[in-house]
Amino acid sequence: MQPLDTKSPKIVVIGGGTGSFALLSSLKDYTQNITALVNMADDGGSTGQLRDELGVLPPGDVRQCLVALSRSPRVRDLFNYRFDQGSLKGHAFGNLFLTALEKMTGDFGNATELAGQVLNIVGRVEPITHDKVTLVMESSDGKVTEGEFHIGHADFGKHTHPTIRLKPHASINPVAKEAIEIADIIAPGNLYGSIAPALVVGGVADAIKATKAKKVYVCNLVTKPGQTDGFTVSDYADEIERFLSGAKLDVVLYNSEKPSDELIDRYAHDGEFPVGWDESVLAGAHYNAKGCDLVAGKISEKPDASDAIASTRAFIRHDSDAVARQLMRIYYA
């Protein structure tokens, strides 16, 4: 892995999944000091099967972050290769590789570091915790839902702003804590599926509160049916701060440009709508709300059908290079 360069920005990206993958893929063109902190609550698809059968920590989001930071295209393709038949159908090679390394070394952190060496990554990837956890959501009516996959597909109905916790209690990975403490910018991504499971790890909110880094939230592009219907930019920011338990955001980046009619039609068909904003609310916010053109101009390709989880994800994507450029502007401002 590339050693830290003290002259370039130290950026920490918290979360995992496709949002982190896209942002990290572009950030590596601007700085070598990248740390991806990945939530450890993923339990769907290939990752969930490996967790259940072998008792390992979830490799899927870690694999995506490693691949995003890789400088070896052929090895990157290998780690993303997904078997489409036989007993390994649905499994990504990289998930199996990380699982084998964890079993061999007895430590998922070491497994991630070794995989980073194989992939020749820029920066580093770290699990936010080494504890084996299950994501738990409790709605205002007392209903409890367990598992990140089930929560990600749940309909909250009228019971928005759920309580999110981990079972059992998890403690922050000391390496992740150190990365937050020395960061120049912290840039979280998605809400309930990726960010919340990371922020509710014991010690994460305290580390973010204590750091002198700029806390940047890159707001979602569209609402999620049954969970964030009607949410505006400030609603998303409020939820992030709720999970931060007192830590305050410094900057909220949001898309202020109207997507193409083609994209809007696709969103509406799936019950997703572009996230709006109230100028007066944002003007009075304690954070700097920065609107700019952040949406990719074309619909992303349908993912591999052998990936049962990815095939259900939205087509809309941030323009990762535009987001990376904005983060650099925030750093140098």
N, C-alpha and C positions, 0 to 999 in steps of 0.2 A: 504494500500500500504506500501511496505517496506521503512522505513526511510533511508535517505542517510547515507552511511558509508564513513566517510571522509578518510579512509585508502585505499579504492579501487578506480580504475579509474572512472572518471565521463565521460560517453560517451553519445553523442547526435547523434541520427540518424534522418536525415531529409528526408522526402518524404512520403512514404505510399505504400500500395499495396503489391503484392507478394514478391517484393525484400526486403522491410523492414520486412515483416513477417518472412522470412527465416533467415535473419541476427539476428533479435531480439530473435528468438527461441534459437539460440546458444549462443548469448552474455550473456544471463541471467545465464549461467553456469560459467561465468568468472567474473562478477561484478554485484552488486546490484544497482549501480549508473547509471541506464540507463534512458534516457529521449527520447521518440519517439515523434518528432514533425511532425505532419501530415498535408499535404496540404488540403485545404478546397474547391478545385475546382472540385472534382469528381461529375459527373452528369450522369453516366451510370447505367443501370440495376436497381436493387432494390433501390439503393441509389438515382438515378435520379428520380424515381417515388415518393419516399418519399419527396424529395425536392420539386417537382412540386405540389404534392397534399397537403402537410402539411406545407410547408414553413420552414422546419427545415434545419439545417446545415447537410452536408453529413456524414452519420454514417459509411459507408462501410469500408474505410481504417482505421478509428479509431478502429472499431471492430476487424479488422485483427491484428492490433498492440496490442490491449488489450489481444486478444487470444494468441498471440505469447509469451507474458510475463506472462501468467497465470500459476499458480502452482496447479490448480484444474482441472484435466483431464476431469471429467464428465461435469463440468460446461463449460469448453472450448468446448467440443463437442456440448453442448446445444446451445451455442452462434453461432456456425458454422452451426447448423442444418438449412437446406433450404427446405421450403415447395415445394412440387412437384405437387400440384394440388389445385383446388379451387381458390378463390379470392386472396389468399395469395401466389399463385404459384410464385416462383422465389425470394421471400423474405427470407432473413436469419433472424432467430429469434433474433440474436444480433442486427441487424439493427432496428428491431421493438422495442426492449428493450431500446436502446439508444434514439430512437425517443420519446418513452413514457416518459423516464426520462427527456428529454429536455422540453417536454410539461409540465410536472409536476413541474419542478424546475424553468423553464423559463430561464435556462442558460446551454449552451452546455458544458461548462467547468465543472460545477457541475455534469452534467449527466455523463461525462466521468470519473470523480473521483469516483462517486458512483458505476459505472459499474466496475471500477478497484477493488473496495472493494469486490464486489460480486465474481469477478474472482480471487481474491487473487493474484494480479500481483506483480512481481518484478519491481521496478522502477516506472515510471509514463508515461502516455501518455497525450499529450497536442495538441490541435489544434494550428496550426501556426498563425491563426488569428480567431477572433470571427465574422468577417464580412462575409456577404453572397455575394459571388462573382461568376463571370463567367469568365472562361479562354478565352482569345482572342488571336488569332495569325494573324499577318499580314505578308504576304510574300513580297519579293522584288518587285513583279509586282503590289502590292497594293491590292491583294485579301485578304479579311478578312474572317476568319473562327472562329466561336464561339462555345464554349463547349469543355470540356476536352475529351469527348468520340469521338466527330467528329474530333478533332485535332489528337487524338491518332490513328485514322484510315485514316488520310488524306495522300494523295500522294503529296509530296512537288514538285515533278518534278525537274526542274532545279533551283528552287528557295529555296535553302537550307539556313540555318542560319536565320530563321524567327524572327521577333520581337514578343516577348511574353509579354502580360500584363494581368492585371485583371480588370474587370469592375464590380462595381465601384472600385476606389482605396481602397486598404485594408491596415490596420495597423497591425503590429506585436502584438500578444498576449504578454502582459508584462511578464507573467510567462515563455513563450518561450524565450523571450529576456534574461531573467535572466539565464535560463538554458544554453544558448549559451555563456554568459559572464563568467560562472564559469566552463565550460567544460574543460576536459583534451584532448579529441579527438572529432572531429565532423566528421561523416562518412556518406556522402550522397550516394545515390544509382542511380536509373534509371534517364533518361534524360528528355525528353519533357513531359512525362506523369505524373511523380511524383515529380522530383526535381524542374524543372522550375516553376511550379505553387507555390511552397513554396518560392523559392529564390526571386521571383519578388514581394512578399508582402513587403510593405513599412516598412523599418527598419531592415529587415532580413540581407541584404547584409552589412549594416553598423555594425550590431552586430557581424557578422562573421569577418568582417575586423578588428574590435576592439579587439576581443578575443585573448588571448594568446594560445588558444588551437591549436593543430595540425589539419589542415584541410586535411582530407583524402577523396579522391574520389575513390570509388570502380567501376572500369570501366565495362561497359556492356560486355557481352560475345559474343554477335552476333550483326550484323547490323540489322536495321529495314528497310524492303523494302519500298522504296518511301520516306524515311526520312533521313536515315544515310547511304545510299549505299556508299561503298568505304571508310567510316570513319575508321581512325586508332585510336590507343589509344590517341595520342596527339590531334587529332581532337575533341574527346569527352572531353578531359580536357580543351581545348580551349573554347568549348561551355559552360562548367560549369563556367569558369572564366568570360566569357562574361556576364552571368547572375549574377555573383557576383559583377559586377560593380567596379572592381578595387581590390577586395580581391584576394589573391593569394593562390593557393593550395600548401600544403607542401609535400604531398605524393600522388601518384597515384598508386593504386593497380590494376594489370591487370593479366589476365590468360595467361601464357606463354607456357602451355602444349597443345599439339595437342589433341583435343577431339577424341573419338572413331570414327571409320568409320561409325558406325550406327548413331551416333549423327550428323555427318557431312552430311550424306545422308538426314536425316530428315530436317536439316536446309536448305540445298540447294533446296529441294523440295518446301519449303515455301518461297524461296527467301531470306533466312537469311544465312549469312556467318560469320564464326568466325572473330572477330575483330583482325586485324593485327597490326603491329607496325614497326617503323623505328628506329633501334638501335641508329643511329647517331642523330636523332632528339631528342630522349628521353635522350641521354647522354648530350645534350646541354640545356636541359630544366632547369628552375629554381626550379622545384620540383624534389623530389626523386621518380623516376619511379621504382617500385618494381614488377618484374614479378615472378609469382609462379603458382603452380598448384591450380586453384581455381574452376574448373568445377566439378560438381557432375558426378559420373561415370556412372550413368544409366539415362535413359529417365524417367521423372516423369510421374506419372499416369495421364490419362485423367481426368479432373475435372468433377464434377457433371454436367450432361447435363442440369439440371434445372437452372444452373447459366449461363445465356446467355453471360455474359462478360467473365468469367473465361474460358469458353469452347473455346474461340478464342485465348487464350494466348499461348505463346511458351512453348515447352516442356523443353528447356534447363534451367538449374538452376545452380546457384553458389553452391559450397559446403560451406554451411553456417558456419560449424565449422572451416573449413580451413580459411575463411575470418575472423572469430572471433579470431582465434589464431594469425593471422597476425596483427590484430589491437592491441592485447595485446603485441606483440613483438615491435610494433611501440611505444607504451606507455612506455615500460620499457627500450627502447634503450637509 
